[in-house]
Structures are given as C-alpha cells and as structure tokens.
Amino acid sequence: MFRFSRQIRMLGSFMTSEIKLPWDTRPVTVAVVGDLILDEYLDGVVNRISPEAPVPVHLVRSSSVTAGGAANVARNIQLAGGCALMIGVCGADVPGNQLKDILISDGIDVSGILIDRDRPTIKKTRITANHQQLVRIDWEEVKAISPAMQDTLYKHLEAQKWDVLVLSDYGKGGVPKEFMQRLIALGRARKVPVVIDPKGKDYAMYAGATLITPNRKEACEALGWENTVTWPAKEMANALSTTYAIDNILVTLGPEGMIGLNSLTGEVHQLPAKARDVFDVSGAGDTVVSIMALALGSKASLFDAMVLANAAAGRVVEKWGTQPIYREELLEALVDKDRNVGFLSTRSKIRELTQLKQTIGKIGKRKKKVVFTNGCFDLLHAGHISYLEEARAKGDLLIIGVNSDASLRRLKGATRPIVSLVERMRLLASLAAVDYVLSFDDDTPANLIKELMPDVLAKGADYEIHQIVGADTVMDAGGKVERIPFVPGLSTSDIVKRIQANQGVIID
C-alpha cells in the first residue's frame, strides 16, 4: 500500500521538486463519464437602475468560458498529473465546440465525446460584479441520453485501457440509472476503482461503487434527513454505508472539512478544511472526486487520498470561478506550513511549553482554534489514531501533552513505559492529525492546560465532564470540552496482555 506521507522530506526548507505524488511513480489513466457542462462568466459593474423596470443594469466588462461538470473533473485529473479520457455527450453548437477546444488544449482525449443533435450543450451563465454572483442562467434540456448513445459510449469505454472509472452525475441525463449500473459493472469486472460524484436522492443506482463523494446536503437528501439539522458527520457516513451497497463513503462538509468511511473495515477518518480564504466553492466537489480517483488508482489508502483531496480543495476554493487544481499548486499546498496540511517535520512538531505558547498565542486572540488532549500513548495503535483524528477535527490545531517516563511509571507501574518518551513523541509527531507535541512530568496535565489554555479540551468518552482534568479551567475561559469515543477492544493494556499471553506469562 502506498503511504504518501512517507514521501515528504524536509531539508531545512521545503522544495516541491523533492515531492512525488502517488501517480508520479504509478501513472494513472482515468476514464470520466458524465454530464459535460460549459461554465460562462459575464463579469462587469452595476451602477444604475434600468429606466425600463426597477432592475439593476449590468455593464459587462469581460467574459470567459471554462469547463464544468464532468469536463471539469477531466481537467482536474489531467492538470494534476494524471491522464483523462473524456466520455459523454454534447450538442452540435458553439458551446459544445468551445468545451471540446478547452479539453483538447489541455491534452485530454475527447474521442469519447458524442454529438447529440437533439439536445443543446449544457451551459451555465453566471452574471457577476466585483466577483460576486448576481444571477445564474442555465441553458439545458434535462433528459436521459438515448439507448443508442449509451451503447456507443459503452463500446468506446470498453475498448479503452484505464485504471479508474469516474462517473460524474450532475442529474442532467448523461448517466441514467440503467447506464450507471452497466458502467459500475464494467469497472468491477476490471477490478478497478469506480468513483462517483452523486446527485439526486436515489443512491441505490450507485450500488457496487468503490466510493461516492456527496456533500452534506446531498447526503441528507439521499437519507431523507432534514438538511437544516447539523447531523453528526460520522452518523451520516454510517447511515449511507448501511443503506447503500458502497465500499467507501466520503462526505464533504464545507468549512468542517470531510469525513471518510471504509464500510468494509469500519475505518473512519475526519479531516478539517484546509482553505485559508474561501473565495468561491464552485467546482470544489469536482476537484475532490478527481484527486480521490487519482490517489485510489495509485493504490493509496483512503486516508492518504483524503489528505491529498483536502489539500487540493483548500487551494481551489481560493480561486474565482470554476477552476481546476494544477499539479504544482497541489505540491505547494502540501508543503505550505501556513496551511497546516500536516506534513511538517516530526522534529519541528515537538515543542517546549514557552515556545509553544508563543506559537499559538492567547485564547480569544487566536486565528486558529486550538485543541488539546493528553495521554501516555505507550504502544501507539489504531485506537489512538482514530481518537486523535477525531480530536483534530474539533479545531484547527491539535496539541498533545504526553506523560513523561517518570509520570507514566507512577501512573501505570514499574513495568511501564514500554516505549520511551522520546520515541513516543516522535511517533505522535509523525501523524498527519497532530500539529504539536510536548511532555509533562506531573501526574496530571492540569498545569499544562492552565498555561496553554486551549479552546477545546478533548478526552475519551469514558470520562464524565467532572472527571476530566482541566475541564473547569477551559470552560471558565469560554472554551469547550469534547468527549470522544474510543474504538472498542483497542488499548495498550489489551495489547500488552495479548503479548504476555503469547509468551506464557501469567497476568495479574
């Protein structure tokens, strides 16, 4: 399995040329089937009211067109370093020609685009002023492509070689239900990932897919849940998993980031958003599905794919309009320490208290929400990883206070620690979810919490609020206390007992 985070090296300062993306060493060809859309922007100014009616007069200063929908997915894949095959339908019109010209200029294979003279190319015209949308005009005829068109597209796809299949469903009829199932079956027969950007409420049509990537609103609609309620992300992902036969669920949560669930293993990962300044979210979902497809096609893990997609989406929403992610932009996002993507040197994450206090600033004056948790972390295991990732999702920075060897010995007994403090801190610092690590020698982290004064104090759900050291301190300062469930059956003590049992050691 490819572990992307191990490819990052730090030699004093970051150089993007030192980084290799998963698909750099394992080239990936992605077939994209779906609804092709042309996005048009008419940007100008509004400085008077029309004498004809009480409406503003928009004076156009510039106009531009770009690829949207499945075509934008193909651009993201191609420009991020993959190879895209575009398969779909457009009209015999000027927008269709413009769309193909854009794709061809990027080196994308458009031999799979068919011309349907009975329908126009889908076009979305956005009227904007000062980079703010005033109104959107849609040009489209929503109907399923004909069975003959489906057969032709299928035969073209079947004749090509590809490593991943992306189905970009914008609900415009380019991938009707029967065709969708036929394409998924082809992907499964080839044993390649089938990644779907879904639409509508009938997710049964996506059964058999490797991954779907709905946003929060789409997930609520598919589950029949009220969208105005802020449902727990993990509950939402689990519900999608149990309701529909899909291997992996990735729900994008806007400013809250994203959550991924592998329904086969129960593995759950949640990442916070990585945008510095959100300028325009148009096309961000296309970027996520594209990078997820490239990463999974490179045999990356679900978590590594999410980290890459999250970094890419964070960069794209800083742009105006529908725009793709370029390979160099993704590399820059991954090494940009200010964005805190999580690929800092492990040594740079280990701090002294005085230094760390200067770094995070004072509560109430910070630009980032600080989460603190503590523990021994002797024999790091999957339960710790799940816990820390969920803690990290509660804010923008995660700080871990680690019991010193002497503190741990007083707490656990003379046979502990198994792993020394230096090694425990280095292991924790290597985790993408962890931003800073420091140690404490007291029996509890009470003094450390008073000094750092985090915005959020995280602790296991097996503790009640009144049992959590430092809870009063944090809440009195206006902060929050979050109780996070542990993964059942996973603990250092359990691991130690299993090792001892295998060695025939008597356990008291």
C-alpha positions in Angstrom: 0.0 0.0 0.0 1.3 3.4 -0.9 1.9 5.7 2.1 2.1 9.2 0.7 3.1 10.9 3.9 6.4 9.0 3.8 7.3 10.6 0.6 7.6 14.1 2.1 11.2 15.1 3.0 12.3 18.2 4.8 15.9 19.6 4.3 15.8 22.9 6.1 13.2 24.3 3.7 10.6 22.6 1.5 11.1 22.2 -2.2 8.2 21.0 -4.3 10.7 19.2 -6.6 11.5 16.9 -3.8 7.9 15.6 -3.5 6.4 12.9 -5.6 2.6 12.4 -5.8 1.4 8.8 -5.8 0.6 9.0 -9.5 4.0 10.3 -10.4 5.6 6.9 -9.8 2.5 4.9 -10.8 0.9 6.7 -13.8 -2.9 6.6 -13.7 -5.4 6.8 -16.6 -8.9 7.8 -15.5 -12.0 7.4 -17.7 -14.6 10.1 -16.9 -18.2 9.6 -17.9 -20.9 12.1 -17.1 -22.6 15.4 -17.8 -20.5 17.8 -19.8 -21.1 21.5 -18.9 -19.8 24.8 -20.2 -19.4 27.4 -17.5 -19.7 31.0 -18.8 -18.8 34.2 -16.7 -20.0 37.7 -17.6 -18.2 40.0 -15.2 -19.0 43.7 -15.0 -20.3 46.5 -12.9 -23.7 47.7 -11.7 -24.0 51.5 -11.2 -27.6 52.4 -12.2 -31.2 51.2 -12.3 -32.9 50.5 -15.6 -35.4 53.1 -16.7 -37.4 50.3 -18.2 -38.0 48.4 -15.0 -36.8 48.5 -11.3 -33.9 46.2 -12.0 -30.1 46.9 -12.0 -28.2 47.4 -15.2 -25.2 45.2 -15.6 -22.5 46.6 -17.8 -20.3 43.7 -19.0 -16.5 44.3 -18.8 -15.3 40.8 -19.6 -16.5 37.4 -20.5 -14.9 33.9 -20.2 -15.8 30.3 -20.6 -14.4 27.2 -18.9 -15.2 23.5 -18.5 -17.8 22.5 -15.9 -19.4 19.2 -14.6 -17.7 16.1 -15.8 -15.5 18.1 -18.1 -14.1 20.0 -15.1 -13.4 16.6 -13.5 -11.4 15.6 -16.5 -9.4 18.8 -16.4 -8.6 18.4 -12.7 -7.3 14.9 -13.4 -5.2 15.9 -16.4 -3.7 19.1 -14.9 -2.9 17.4 -11.6 -0.7 14.9 -13.4 -3.0 12.1 -14.5 -4.3 11.1 -17.9 -8.0 11.7 -18.5 -10.3 10.1 -21.1 -13.5 12.3 -21.6 -16.6 10.3 -22.4 -20.0 11.9 -22.8 -22.5 13.9 -24.9 -22.7 17.5 -26.0 -24.8 19.4 -28.6 -24.0 20.4 -32.2 -23.5 24.0 -31.2 -21.0 26.7 -30.3 -20.9 25.9 -26.5 -20.1 22.2 -27.4 -17.2 23.3 -29.7 -15.9 25.7 -27.0 -16.0 22.9 -24.5 -14.1 20.4 -26.7 -11.5 23.1 -27.6 -10.8 23.7 -23.8 -10.3 20.0 -23.2 -8.1 19.5 -26.3 -5.9 22.4 -25.3 -5.2 20.5 -22.0 -4.2 17.4 -23.9 -7.4 15.5 -22.9 -8.6 12.6 -25.1 -12.0 13.8 -26.4 -12.6 10.9 -28.9 -15.3 9.6 -26.5 -17.4 12.8 -26.8 -20.5 12.2 -29.0 -22.6 14.9 -30.7 -26.4 14.7 -29.9 -28.2 17.0 -32.4 -31.4 16.6 -30.3 -30.1 18.4 -27.2 -28.1 21.6 -26.5 -24.8 21.6 -24.7 -25.5 22.3 -21.1 -24.3 25.9 -20.3 -24.4 27.8 -17.0 -24.0 31.6 -17.5 -23.1 33.5 -14.3 -23.6 37.3 -14.2 -21.1 38.7 -11.8 -20.0 42.1 -10.4 -16.9 42.6 -8.3 -16.6 38.8 -8.2 -20.0 38.4 -6.7 -22.7 36.4 -8.5 -25.8 38.4 -9.2 -27.8 35.7 -11.1 -27.2 32.4 -13.0 -28.8 31.5 -16.3 -29.0 27.8 -17.2 -29.2 26.5 -20.7 -30.2 22.8 -20.7 -32.6 20.2 -21.6 -32.7 17.5 -18.9 -33.4 14.1 -20.4 -31.7 10.7 -20.5 -29.4 10.1 -23.4 -30.8 7.6 -25.9 -30.1 3.9 -25.6 -28.2 4.1 -28.8 -26.0 6.8 -27.4 -25.5 4.7 -24.3 -24.4 1.7 -26.3 -21.9 3.7 -28.4 -20.4 5.3 -25.3 -20.2 2.0 -23.5 -18.4 0.3 -26.5 -15.9 3.2 -26.7 -15.2 2.9 -23.0 -14.9 -0.9 -23.2 -12.3 -0.5 -26.0 -10.0 1.8 -23.9 -7.5 1.0 -21.2 -8.0 2.8 -17.9 -7.1 2.4 -14.2 -10.0 4.2 -12.6 -13.6 5.0 -13.7 -15.2 8.2 -12.6 -18.9 8.7 -13.0 -19.8 12.4 -12.7 -23.5 12.6 -12.3 -25.0 16.1 -12.4 -28.5 14.8 -12.9 -28.8 16.1 -16.4 -29.3 12.7 -18.1 -25.8 11.9 -19.2 -25.6 8.8 -16.9 -29.2 7.5 -16.4 -29.8 4.7 -13.8 -29.5 1.7 -16.1 -26.4 3.1 -17.8 -24.9 3.9 -14.4 -25.3 0.3 -13.3 -23.9 -1.0 -16.5 -20.8 1.2 -16.1 -20.3 0.2 -12.5 -20.4 -3.5 -13.5 -17.7 -2.9 -16.2 -15.5 -1.3 -13.6 -16.0 -4.1 -11.1 -15.3 -6.7 -13.8 -12.0 -5.0 -14.5 -11.3 -4.8 -10.7 -10.6 -1.1 -10.8 -11.9 1.7 -8.5 -15.3 3.2 -9.5 -15.6 6.7 -8.0 -18.9 8.6 -8.2 -19.9 12.2 -7.7 -23.6 11.6 -6.9 -26.8 13.6 -7.5 -30.4 13.1 -6.6 -32.0 11.0 -3.8 -31.8 7.5 -5.3 -28.4 6.3 -4.3 -29.4 2.7 -5.0 -28.3 3.4 -8.6 -24.7 3.7 -7.2 -24.7 0.2 -5.6 -21.4 -1.6 -6.2 -19.3 1.6 -6.5 -16.0 1.8 -4.8 -16.5 5.4 -3.5 -19.2 8.1 -3.6 -18.4 11.7 -2.6 -21.6 13.6 -1.7 -21.6 16.8 0.2 -23.6 17.3 3.4 -26.8 18.5 1.6 -26.7 15.7 -0.9 -26.1 13.1 1.8 -29.1 14.4 3.8 -31.3 14.2 0.7 -30.2 10.6 0.0 -31.1 9.6 3.5 -34.3 11.6 3.8 -32.9 13.6 6.7 -33.7 17.3 7.3 -30.9 19.3 5.9 -31.3 22.2 8.4 -30.2 19.9 11.2 -26.5 19.6 11.8 -26.2 15.8 11.9 -23.0 14.3 13.3 -20.8 13.5 10.3 -19.9 10.0 11.4 -23.6 9.2 11.9 -24.3 10.4 8.4 -21.5 8.4 6.8 -22.5 5.2 8.7 -26.1 5.7 7.6 -25.1 6.0 3.9 -22.9 2.9 4.3 -25.6 0.7 5.8 -28.3 2.0 3.5 -26.5 1.5 0.2 -24.0 -1.2 -1.0 -21.0 1.1 -1.5 -17.5 0.2 -0.3 -16.4 3.7 0.8 -18.2 6.9 1.7 -16.7 10.4 1.6 -18.9 13.2 2.8 -17.6 16.7 2.2 -18.6 19.1 5.0 -17.8 22.5 3.6 -15.9 24.6 6.3 -15.9 21.5 8.5 -13.7 19.5 6.1 -14.6 16.0 5.2 -15.2 12.5 6.7 -14.4 9.2 5.1 -15.6 5.7 6.0 -14.5 2.4 4.7 -17.6 0.2 5.2 -15.6 -3.0 4.8 -13.2 -2.3 7.6 -15.1 0.2 9.7 -12.1 2.6 9.3 -13.2 6.3 9.8 -11.1 9.4 9.1 -12.2 13.0 9.5 -10.1 16.0 8.3 -10.8 19.7 8.8 -11.0 22.1 5.9 -7.7 23.4 4.6 -8.8 26.7 3.0 -7.0 29.9 4.0 -9.6 32.2 2.4 -12.8 30.8 0.8 -13.4 32.8 -2.3 -15.6 30.6 -4.5 -16.7 27.0 -3.8 -17.6 26.4 -7.5 -16.0 23.2 -8.7 -14.5 22.1 -5.4 -16.5 18.9 -5.4 -15.1 18.1 -8.9 -11.6 18.6 -7.5 -12.2 16.2 -4.6 -13.6 13.4 -6.7 -10.7 13.9 -9.2 -7.9 13.7 -6.7 -9.6 10.8 -4.8 -9.8 8.9 -8.1 -6.1 9.6 -9.0 -5.0 8.6 -5.5 -7.0 5.4 -5.3 -5.9 4.5 -8.8 -2.3 4.8 -7.4 -3.2 2.3 -4.6 -3.1 5.0 -2.0 -5.0 4.4 1.2 -8.4 6.1 1.9 -6.8 8.4 4.4 -3.9 9.4 2.1 -6.3 10.0 -0.7 -8.4 12.2 1.6 -5.3 14.3 2.7 -4.5 15.0 -1.0 -8.1 15.8 -1.9 -8.5 18.0 1.1 -5.3 20.0 0.3 -6.4 20.3 -3.4 -9.9 21.5 -2.4 -8.4 24.0 0.0 -6.4 25.6 -2.8 -9.3 25.5 -5.4 -11.8 27.4 -3.2 -9.3 30.3 -3.0 -9.8 30.9 -6.8 -12.6 32.7 -8.5 -14.9 30.7 -10.6 -14.8 27.1 -11.7 -11.1 26.2 -11.9 -9.1 23.0 -11.7 -6.1 22.2 -9.5 -2.7 22.1 -11.1 0.0 19.7 -10.1 2.3 22.5 -8.9 -0.5 24.0 -6.9 -1.2 20.7 -5.1 2.5 20.3 -4.4 2.7 23.8 -2.9 -0.4 23.2 -0.8 1.2 20.1 0.6 4.4 21.8 1.7 2.8 25.1 2.8 3.3 25.2 6.5 0.9 28.1 7.0 -1.9 25.9 5.7 -1.0 23.3 8.2 -1.7 20.3 5.9 0.1 18.1 8.3 3.3 17.3 6.5 5.7 19.2 8.9 9.0 17.6 10.0 8.4 15.4 13.1 11.1 17.3 15.0 9.5 20.6 14.2 6.3 19.5 15.9 8.0 18.7 19.3 8.0 21.9 21.3 8.8 23.3 24.7 6.0 25.0 26.7 7.3 28.5 26.4 7.9 28.2 22.6 4.5 26.7 22.0 2.7 29.4 24.0 4.3 32.0 21.7 3.3 30.0 18.6 -0.4 29.6 19.4 -1.0 32.9 21.1 -3.6 33.7 23.8 -7.1 32.5 23.9 -9.6 34.9 22.4 -6.9 36.4 20.1 -6.0 33.4 18.0 -6.8 32.9 14.3 -6.9 29.2 14.8 -8.9 27.1 17.2 -6.5 25.1 19.5 -7.5 21.5 20.6 -5.6 19.9 23.5 -5.6 16.3 24.6 -3.2 14.2 26.7 -2.2 10.7 27.4 0.6 8.1 27.8 0.4 6.8 24.2 2.6 3.8 25.1 2.4 1.4 22.2 0.7 3.6 19.6 -2.3 1.7 18.0 -5.3 2.1 15.7 -7.5 3.2 18.5 -5.1 6.2 19.2 -5.2 7.1 15.5 -8.9 7.2 15.3 -9.2 9.2 18.6 -6.6 11.8 17.5 -8.1 12.3 14.1 -11.5 13.0 15.6 -9.9 15.3 18.2 -8.1 17.2 15.4 -11.4 17.6 13.6 -12.7 19.7 16.5 -10.4 22.6 15.7 -7.5 23.9 13.6 -4.5 22.7 15.7 -4.1 19.6 17.8 -1.6 19.7 20.7 -0.8 16.5 22.6 0.5 16.5 26.2 2.5 13.3 26.8 3.2 11.8 30.2 7.0 11.7 30.8 8.6 8.3 31.6 8.5 9.1 35.4 4.9 10.3 35.3 3.8 7.2 33.3 5.7 4.9 35.7 3.8 6.5 38.7 0.6 6.1 36.8 1.0 2.6 35.3 3.6 0.8 37.5 7.2 -0.1 37.4 7.0 -2.2 34.1 6.0 0.9 32.1 6.7 2.7 29.9 7.4 0.1 27.2 8.4 2.8 24.7 10.5 5.8 25.9 9.2 9.4 26.0 11.5 10.4 23.1 10.2 7.6 20.9 6.6 8.2 21.8 6.8 11.9 21.0 8.4 11.2 17.6 5.8 8.6 16.7 2.9 11.0 17.6 4.6 13.9 15.7 4.7 11.8 12.6 0.9 11.6 12.5 -0.8 13.9 10.0 -3.6 14.7 12.5 -1.0 16.0 15.1 0.3 19.6 15.0 2.4 19.9 18.2 3.6 17.5 20.9 5.1 18.4 24.3 5.7 16.4 27.5 4.7 17.0 31.2 6.2 15.4 34.3 3.3 16.0 36.7 0.8 13.3 37.5 -1.9 15.3 35.6 -1.8 17.9 32.8 -3.6 20.5 34.9 -0.7 23.0 35.0 -0.1 22.4 31.3 -3.7 23.2 30.5 -3.6 26.4 32.5 -0.5 27.5 30.7 -1.8 26.7 27.2 -5.5 27.5 27.8 -6.8 25.6 24.7 -10.1 26.5 23.0 -11.1 22.8 23.1 -10.1 20.1 25.6 -10.6 16.6 24.2 -10.8 13.5 26.3 -12.1 10.0 26.0 -15.9 9.4 26.4 -15.2 7.0 29.2 -14.7 10.1 31.4 -17.6 12.3 32.6 -17.0 16.0 32.3 -16.4 16.4 36.1 -13.7 13.7 35.9 -11.7 15.4 33.2 -8.7 17.2 34.5 -8.7 20.9 33.4 -12.4 20.9 32.2 -13.3 23.7 34.6 -10.3 25.7 33.6 -11.1 25.6 29.9 -14.9 26.1 30.3 -14.4 29.1 32.7 -12.3 30.7 30.0 -15.1 30.2 27.4 -13.7 27.1 25.9 -15.3 23.7 25.2 -14.8 20.1 26.4 -15.3 17.4 23.9 -15.7 13.7 24.9 -14.6 11.4 22.1 -15.5 7.6 22.0 -12.6 5.1 21.9 -12.6 2.2 19.5 -13.8 -0.8 21.5 -11.3 -3.5 22.2 -8.2 -1.4 21.3 -6.0 -0.3 24.2 -2.3 -0.5 25.1 -3.2 -2.7 28.1 -5.1 -5.2 25.9 -2.1 -5.4 23.5 0.3 -5.9 26.4 -1.9 -8.7 27.8 -2.0 -10.4 24.4 1.7 -10.3 24.1 2.2 -11.7 27.6 -0.3 -14.4 27.0 1.5 -15.5 23.8 4.7 -15.7 25.8 3.1 -17.8 28.6 3.4 -15.0 31.1 0.9 -15.1 34.0 -1.1 -11.9 34.1 -2.2 -10.5 37.4 
